Amino acid sequence: MSSSPFPNLSRRERQIMDAVYTLGEASAAEIHAQIPQPITDASVRRLLRILETKGHLTHSKRGREYLYRP
């Protein structure tokens, strides 16, 4: 049995969800800065889209950037 609050997510998806929960609402760049092991900006954005498709995240637009929240 997993102790993770997100048992059906990959390690990277969990890291992103942890960052979003910690920040409350954040841009992709802010989330990227919270990831423990560096990954590319493109990978973070791809994972954000996947998490949104799975229903874990939603976004709103501020200027040119998206703000993600659980």
VMD Tcl script that draws the C-alpha trace (Angstrom):
set ca {
  {0.00 0.00 0.00}
  {1.40 3.40 -1.05}
  {1.79 6.25 1.43}
  {1.57 8.82 -1.37}
  {-1.50 11.06 -1.53}
  {-1.37 10.50 -5.32}
  {-0.96 6.72 -5.70}
  {-1.85 6.57 -9.42}
  {0.66 9.18 -10.55}
  {4.24 8.84 -11.73}
  {7.09 10.17 -9.60}
  {7.34 13.35 -11.70}
  {3.57 13.89 -11.65}
  {3.64 13.58 -7.83}
  {6.48 16.09 -7.61}
  {4.49 18.56 -9.68}
  {1.34 18.01 -7.61}
  {3.35 18.48 -4.40}
  {4.70 21.77 -5.77}
  {1.25 23.00 -6.81}
  {-0.23 22.13 -3.41}
  {2.66 23.88 -1.66}
  {2.33 27.01 -3.79}
  {-1.47 26.99 -3.98}
  {-1.51 28.55 -7.45}
  {1.56 28.74 -9.66}
  {2.89 29.22 -13.16}
  {4.84 26.51 -14.94}
  {8.08 28.39 -14.19}
  {7.28 28.56 -10.46}
  {6.42 24.86 -10.41}
  {9.61 24.04 -12.34}
  {11.67 25.83 -9.67}
  {10.16 23.56 -6.98}
  {11.03 20.23 -8.67}
  {13.88 18.52 -6.75}
  {15.69 16.96 -9.73}
  {15.87 19.29 -12.74}
  {13.81 18.50 -15.83}
  {13.21 20.60 -18.91}
  {10.60 23.35 -19.08}
  {8.91 21.46 -21.91}
  {8.60 18.34 -19.74}
  {7.00 20.32 -16.92}
  {4.48 21.86 -19.33}
  {3.70 18.45 -20.85}
  {3.13 16.94 -17.41}
  {0.93 19.88 -16.42}
  {-1.27 19.20 -19.47}
  {-1.43 15.50 -18.58}
  {-2.38 16.27 -14.97}
  {-5.06 18.66 -16.20}
  {-6.44 15.98 -18.54}
  {-6.53 13.53 -15.62}
  {-8.56 16.08 -13.63}
  {-5.93 16.83 -10.97}
  {-5.26 20.42 -12.06}
  {-7.11 23.35 -13.56}
  {-5.72 26.59 -14.95}
  {-6.60 30.21 -15.48}
  {-4.82 32.72 -17.64}
  {-2.95 35.78 -16.34}
  {-1.52 37.80 -19.17}
  {0.45 35.34 -21.28}
  {0.95 32.69 -18.62}
  {-1.26 29.98 -17.20}
  {-1.68 29.65 -13.45}
  {-2.28 26.09 -12.28}
  {-4.12 25.03 -9.12}
  {-5.43 21.75 -7.73}
}
mol new
graphics top color blue
foreach p $ca { graphics top sphere $p radius 0.5 }
foreach p [lrange $ca 0 end-1] q [lrange $ca 1 end] { graphics top cylinder $p $q radius 0.2 }
display resetview
